[in-house]
Amino acid sequence: MQRQSKKMWFTIFGLALGILIGIYIQPLISGDSIYEQLNKFKDVLFTVEKNYVDDVNTPELVESAIAGMLTKLDPHSVYIPAEQQRRVEEDFRGSFEGIGVEFDVIRDTITVVASISGGPSEALGIISGDKIVRIDGQSAVGMDRSDVPNKLRGKKGSKVNVSIMRPGGTEPLEFTITRDEIPLYTVDASFVDENGTGYMKINRFADPTYTEMVEHLEKLSSAGMKRLILDLRGNPGGYLERAVRMADEFIGGKQKIVYTESARNNDEEVFWSHNGQNYEEVPLIVLVSPGSASASEIMAGAIQDLDRGLIVGETTFGKGLVQKQFSLSDGSAFRLTVARYYTPSGRLIQRPYDSGLESYYALAGRDEGEEGANIDHNHDTKDTSRPTYKTLGGRMVIGGGGITPDYIVKPDTLHSKSGSWDIITKNVTWEYVEGYMATNGASLRSRYQNNFGSFLNGYEVTEGMFQDFLNMSRKKGIKIDDELIKADTPLLKNRIKSRIARSIWGDTEFYQVALQADKQYKKALTLFPEAQKIASRTK
């Protein structure tokens, strides 16, 4: 215990010294010096360790104190424990070391959703629907979802033995998988439809995202792309620099993309666009949602303020704060808000957070604005209590919390009392498709594998299939209202069809099917003449 205490105090005083140097030993607002505050903390911690009725975990107490201190600042200044920090680094680096599968836990069993392209599992023939029942000789049935990565990930070159039950099989298949570096793709899907409209779905702004986006844009251009829908719905953001570079691909001339201000240091940093990018003339629409935040809002704000294209969907989250990450000696880290960012027109889109974290992060019940256009050619908007700003072409846009779209389009929703929500939350769709593919997968692949267009435009989920699906739901105790669910039937059938597509092909085909029932996407398809009209004003 004494040795552990000495080590702990060395860590504490090392951290304290770093803090002192980092802020030049400035006085606290209260007038007390940081030395005095550190002595106060030290006295409490020493007293707890010496006198508390039970043994105490002093490193845990220190971590809790750091985390608690940061919560007094803002929602985005946070402490990241060492184990969590390793996962964060993997996500933003764009890769991890493991076997290369996307999985879900269904009926207590690890089920492969897809093998990641180019990974070791794909090379060995592990496919969607395979169930991992043993890992290194130990049963994996009943394993908690959070424990699965600890078992399947590991150092590149190391091996793991897995036993897999395949639908239709009677004996497990044994695989020895050599772990490798697995890419974490941030572009989920991209394609060009028969009319030349390109679509790209981006899930976050990580280290490889700019490179991925450009690669996909080149493929879309080669496939005949004439216009583009960029889908940032649900994208929580990431690196500011990536958002700037990505926006620059679509913005011509030297234009202000975003700028940051730090009141403490009286510092302003401006990020500019540059001429000569390949996609500055492509008609552009960006889809956003309440889950679009941070870097997504930087990109959407620049496109809107510079009249480069239209923003369609729902008002975004409203995160206008910039964080810098500081590493600690034990592998943990903390993020500290160091500046605010502003869109080109001067909008600060940060939402208030003084009502508590639960209210701040809750997406339900927010005022997203009424459905319809927030744009006309008289340079005016609908009446609003929020501040307004002018775009490069003189249009009025709404400030305050989040980016308000040029066209607010609410997504289709399922009836709250039909039983549909329980079907979704209990993952019945995936279970039904898994069983359906076990019986019909071979014939479907034989018919459609090399002709996705025929599947997209010709395959239908039959009424018999849908009734089997509802019966499976009822057997799971879900109460189905036969009348109310009629309105939900097209969306539920689309979910079944899109998951069949993912089982046969992958994510791109999944999205192509899912978008057939996507109200926001279908509205965006009709708005390109308006997007071009807006963009032409600034040329």
ZAMARGU-4260 file (C-alpha; in steps of 0.2 Angstrom, whole numbers, plus 5000, padded with zeros to 4 digits):
<rodrens>
0) 5000/5000/5000 | 5014/5012/5004 | 5023/5009/4988 | 5006/5012/4978 | 5004/5028/4988
5) 5021/5034/4983 | 5018/5031/4965 | 5001/5039/4966 | 5008/5055/4974 | 5022/5056/4961
10) 5008/5055/4948 | 4998/5068/4956 | 5012/5081/4959 | 5018/5077/4941 | 5001/5081/4935
15) 5000/5097/4946 | 5016/5103/4940 | 5010/5101/4922 | 4995/5111/4925 | 5004/5124/4934
20) 5016/5126/4919 | 5002/5125/4907 | 4993/5140/4913 | 5008/5150/4920 | 5002/5149/4938
25) 4988/5161/4935 | 4977/5166/4950 | 4960/5158/4951 | 4945/5169/4948 | 4941/5167/4967
30) 4958/5176/4971 | 4965/5160/4978 | 4981/5153/4970 | 4982/5137/4962 | 4995/5131/4975
35) 4982/5134/4988 | 4968/5124/4979 | 4980/5110/4976 | 4985/5110/4994 | 4966/5109/4998
40) 4964/5094/4987 | 4980/5086/4994 | 4974/5088/5012 | 4957/5080/5008 | 4965/5065/4998
45) 4978/5062/5012 | 4964/5062/5025 | 4953/5051/5016 | 4967/5038/5013 | 4973/5039/5031
50) 4956/5039/5040 | 4942/5031/5029 | 4933/5016/5036 | 4938/5005/5022 | 4952/5003/5010
55) 4951/5016/4996 | 4956/5016/4978 | 4966/5032/4977 | 4969/5032/4958 | 4950/5030/4956
60) 4947/5044/4968 | 4959/5055/4958 | 4951/5051/4941 | 4934/5055/4949 | 4940/5072/4955
65) 4947/5076/4937 | 4931/5071/4929 | 4921/5080/4941 | 4931/5096/4939 | 4929/5096/4920
70) 4910/5093/4922 | 4909/5111/4930 | 4915/5118/4913 | 4905/5113/4899 | 4897/5097/4892
75) 4912/5094/4880 | 4927/5096/4892 | 4929/5078/4898 | 4941/5066/4906 | 4944/5050/4895
80) 4951/5035/4905 | 4966/5025/4897 | 4956/5010/4891 | 4942/5021/4883 | 4956/5032/4876
85) 4963/5018/4866 | 4946/5015/4858 | 4944/5033/4854 | 4961/5033/4846 | 4956/5018/4835
90) 4940/5027/4830 | 4949/5043/4824 | 4964/5034/4817 | 4953/5024/4806 | 4959/5007/4810
95) 4960/4994/4824 | 4968/4977/4826 | 4957/4962/4826 | 4948/4949/4815 | 4937/4961/4804
100) 4919/4958/4807 | 4904/4969/4811 | 4893/4960/4824 | 4878/4960/4834 | 4872/4950/4849
105) 4856/4941/4845 | 4847/4929/4856 | 4863/4929/4867 | 4874/4924/4852 | 4887/4934/4843
110) 4881/4935/4825 | 4891/4942/4811 | 4882/4956/4802 | 4896/4958/4789 | 4915/4954/4786
115) 4925/4970/4783 | 4931/4971/4766 | 4949/4966/4765 | 4950/4959/4782 | 4955/4941/4788
120) 4938/4935/4791 | 4932/4939/4774 | 4948/4930/4767 | 4943/4915/4776 | 4925/4915/4770
125) 4916/4921/4786 | 4899/4928/4780 | 4884/4937/4786 | 4873/4927/4798 | 4887/4916/4804
130) 4886/4914/4823 | 4902/4914/4834 | 4898/4901/4848 | 4916/4898/4855 | 4931/4909/4856
135) 4948/4900/4860 | 4938/4885/4866 | 4927/4894/4878 | 4908/4897/4875 | 4904/4914/4868
140) 4885/4911/4871 | 4878/4924/4883 | 4893/4935/4882 | 4890/4953/4885 | 4891/4964/4870
145) 4904/4975/4878 | 4915/4960/4881 | 4916/4954/4863 | 4929/4967/4856 | 4940/4962/4871
150) 4940/4944/4865 | 4941/4946/4846 | 4953/4961/4845 | 4971/4959/4848 | 4988/4963/4842
155) 4992/4961/4823 | 4999/4944/4819 | 4991/4935/4835 | 4979/4921/4832 | 4961/4917/4839
160) 4951/4901/4836 | 4933/4903/4833 | 4919/4890/4831 | 4905/4896/4820 | 4888/4889/4817
165) 4882/4893/4800 | 4863/4894/4796 | 4858/4877/4789 | 4873/4868/4796 | 4873/4855/4809
170) 4891/4855/4815 | 4902/4870/4820 | 4915/4877/4807 | 4932/4879/4815 | 4942/4894/4810
175) 4960/4900/4816 | 4960/4919/4812 | 4976/4929/4811 | 4972/4946/4817 | 4977/4961/4806
180) 4975/4979/4805 | 4957/4982/4800 | 4951/4999/4792 | 4937/5008/4800 | 4928/5016/4785
185) 4920/5033/4788 | 4911/5033/4771 | 4897/5020/4773 | 4891/5021/4755 | 4891/5029/4739
190) 4883/5027/4722 | 4876/5035/4707 | 4858/5032/4701 | 4851/5031/4684 | 4848/5050/4683
195) 4866/5054/4687 | 4863/5059/4705 | 4877/5054/4716 | 4875/5050/4735 | 4888/5048/4749
200) 4885/5044/4767 | 4898/5049/4779 | 4897/5043/4797 | 4911/5054/4806 | 4926/5065/4802
205) 4941/5055/4807 | 4959/5055/4801 | 4956/5046/4784 | 4939/5054/4780 | 4945/5067/4768
210) 4955/5054/4758 | 4940/5042/4758 | 4928/5056/4752 | 4940/5061/4738 | 4942/5042/4732
215) 4923/5040/4732 | 4920/5056/4723 | 4932/5050/4709 | 4923/5034/4708 | 4906/5043/4707
220) 4913/5055/4694 | 4919/5040/4683 | 4901/5033/4685 | 4893/5048/4678 | 4889/5059/4693
225) 4881/5076/4688 | 4875/5081/4705 | 4878/5075/4723 | 4868/5072/4739 | 4880/5072/4754
230) 4872/5063/4769 | 4878/5069/4786 | 4863/5064/4796 | 4868/5057/4812 | 4886/5061/4810
235) 4893/5067/4827 | 4908/5076/4819 | 4927/5074/4823 | 4942/5084/4817 | 4939/5102/4812
240) 4953/5102/4800 | 4945/5087/4790 | 4929/5097/4789 | 4938/5112/4782 | 4947/5101/4769
245) 4931/5092/4764 | 4921/5108/4762 | 4935/5116/4752 | 4933/5102/4739 | 4916/5110/4735
250) 4920/5129/4738 | 4928/5139/4725 | 4939/5155/4727 | 4946/5161/4743 | 4931/5160/4755
255) 4930/5160/4774 | 4925/5142/4778 | 4925/5144/4797 | 4934/5154/4811 | 4937/5151/4829
260) 4939/5163/4843 | 4946/5161/4861 | 4941/5175/4873 | 4954/5170/4885 | 4969/5172/4873
265) 4960/5185/4862 | 4965/5174/4848 | 4956/5171/4831 | 4960/5158/4818 | 4952/5159/4801
270) 4951/5144/4789 | 4950/5148/4770 | 4945/5139/4754 | 4957/5138/4739 | 4954/5138/4721
275) 4957/5123/4709 | 4947/5109/4717 | 4938/5097/4706 | 4920/5098/4713 | 4917/5117/4715
280) 4904/5116/4701 | 4894/5100/4706 | 4876/5105/4711 | 4876/5100/4730 | 4863/5096/4743
285) 4868/5091/4761 | 4856/5081/4772 | 4857/5084/4791 | 4848/5079/4806 | 4848/5083/4825
290) 4862/5070/4827 | 4873/5080/4815 | 4885/5089/4826 | 4902/5098/4827 | 4912/5095/4811
295) 4896/5091/4802 | 4889/5108/4806 | 4905/5117/4801 | 4903/5109/4784 | 4885/5112/4782
300) 4886/5130/4789 | 4900/5134/4776 | 4890/5127/4762 | 4874/5136/4767 | 4882/5153/4771
305) 4892/5153/4755 | 4877/5149/4745 | 4886/5134/4738 | 4871/5122/4740 | 4856/5118/4750
310) 4854/5111/4767 | 4839/5099/4769 | 4832/5089/4784 | 4831/5094/4802 | 4840/5107/4813
315) 4857/5100/4818 | 4863/5097/4836 | 4871/5114/4839 | 4889/5111/4845 | 4899/5127/4842
320) 4914/5123/4854 | 4931/5118/4849 | 4941/5105/4860 | 4959/5102/4862 | 4965/5085/4869
325) 4979/5084/4882 | 4987/5067/4885 | 4991/5061/4903 | 5006/5050/4908 | 4995/5034/4912
330) 4987/5034/4894 | 4972/5043/4899 | 4968/5060/4892 | 4956/5075/4894 | 4948/5086/4881
335) 4946/5105/4886 | 4936/5117/4876 | 4948/5131/4870 | 4938/5141/4858 | 4921/5144/4850
340) 4919/5142/4831 | 4908/5153/4819 | 4901/5150/4802 | 4906/5162/4788 | 4891/5173/4791
345) 4896/5175/4809 | 4884/5162/4817 | 4889/5154/4834 | 4878/5139/4833 | 4881/5132/4851
350) 4865/5127/4860 | 4863/5132/4878 | 4868/5119/4891 | 4864/5127/4907 | 4849/5116/4910
355) 4859/5101/4913 | 4867/5087/4902 | 4851/5077/4901 | 4842/5091/4893 | 4857/5096/4882
360) 4859/5079/4874 | 4841/5075/4873 | 4836/5075/4854 | 4817/5072/4857 | 4806/5087/4861
365) 4818/5100/4853 | 4811/5114/4843 | 4817/5109/4826 | 4806/5122/4816 | 4791/5119/4806
370) 4792/5108/4790 | 4794/5117/4774 | 4805/5130/4766 | 4816/5142/4776 | 4821/5151/4760
375) 4814/5162/4746 | 4821/5174/4733 | 4816/5190/4743 | 4831/5187/4755 | 4819/5183/4769
380) 4815/5169/4781 | 4800/5164/4791 | 4797/5173/4807 | 4809/5168/4820 | 4814/5173/4838
385) 4832/5167/4834 | 4845/5179/4827 | 4847/5180/4808 | 4862/5182/4797 | 4866/5185/4778
390) 4874/5173/4767 | 4886/5178/4753 | 4872/5180/4741 | 4862/5190/4753 | 4849/5177/4759
395) 4844/5177/4777 | 4849/5162/4787 | 4844/5158/4805 | 4857/5158/4819 | 4856/5151/4837
400) 4857/5133/4841 | 4862/5122/4827 | 4861/5124/4808 | 4843/5127/4802 | 4840/5119/4785
405) 4835/5128/4770 | 4821/5115/4768 | 4815/5107/4785 | 4809/5090/4781 | 4803/5078/4795
410) 4807/5060/4793 | 4793/5047/4792 | 4789/5040/4809 | 4782/5024/4815 | 4765/5024/4825
415) 4769/5024/4843 | 4755/5012/4847 | 4756/5000/4832 | 4769/4988/4839 | 4782/4994/4826
420) 4794/5002/4839 | 4795/4986/4849 | 4798/4977/4833 | 4813/4988/4830 | 4820/4989/4847
425) 4819/4970/4849 | 4829/4968/4833 | 4815/4957/4825 | 4819/4963/4808 | 4837/4956/4808
430) 4831/4939/4816 | 4818/4937/4803 | 4830/4941/4788 | 4843/4929/4796 | 4830/4915/4796
435) 4823/4920/4779 | 4841/4920/4771 | 4845/4903/4779 | 4830/4895/4769 | 4830/4906/4754
440) 4847/4914/4753 | 4855/4902/4740 | 4840/4905/4727 | 4840/4924/4730 | 4859/4925/4727
445) 4858/4914/4712 | 4844/4926/4705 | 4850/4943/4710 | 4869/4942/4715 | 4875/4949/4698
450) 4859/4960/4695 | 4857/4972/4709 | 4846/4984/4698 | 4833/4970/4696 | 4832/4967/4715
455) 4831/4986/4718 | 4817/4989/4706 | 4809/4972/4705 | 4810/4963/4722 | 4796/4965/4734
460) 4793/4958/4751 | 4777/4948/4749 | 4762/4949/4760 | 4765/4931/4766 | 4783/4936/4771
465) 4776/4951/4780 | 4763/4941/4790 | 4777/4928/4795 | 4787/4943/4801 | 4772/4949/4811
470) 4769/4932/4818 | 4787/4931/4824 | 4785/4948/4832 | 4769/4941/4841 | 4779/4926/4847
475) 4791/4937/4856 | 4777/4945/4866 | 4775/4961/4855 | 4757/4967/4854 | 4753/4971/4836
480) 4738/4983/4832 | 4732/4976/4815 | 4724/4993/4810 | 4738/5005/4816 | 4752/4994/4808
485) 4745/4996/4791 | 4752/5014/4790 | 4769/5007/4795 | 4769/4993/4783 | 4779/5001/4769
490) 4793/5006/4781 | 4794/4989/4789 | 4794/4980/4772 | 4808/4992/4767 | 4818/4987/4782
495) 4816/4969/4778 | 4821/4972/4760 | 4836/4983/4764 | 4843/4970/4776 | 4841/4956/4763
500) 4851/4967/4752 | 4865/4970/4765 | 4865/4951/4768 | 4868/4948/4749 | 4879/4963/4744
505) 4884/4975/4758 | 4882/4993/4765 | 4880/5002/4748 | 4866/4991/4742 | 4858/4992/4759
510) 4857/5011/4758 | 4851/5011/4740 | 4836/5001/4746 | 4833/5010/4762 | 4833/5027/4753
515) 4818/5021/4743 | 4807/5024/4758 | 4817/5040/4764 | 4806/5055/4764 | 4821/5067/4766
520) 4831/5060/4752 | 4817/5059/4740 | 4813/5078/4744 | 4831/5082/4741 | 4831/5074/4724
525) 4818/5087/4719 | 4828/5102/4725 | 4843/5103/4713 | 4836/5117/4702 | 4834/5127/4718
530) 4852/5123/4724 | 4859/5128/4707 | 4849/5144/4707 | 4856/5149/4724 | 4874/5144/4719
535) 4873/5154/4703 | 4870/5171/4712 | 4888/5171/4719 | 4897/5168/4703
</rodrens>
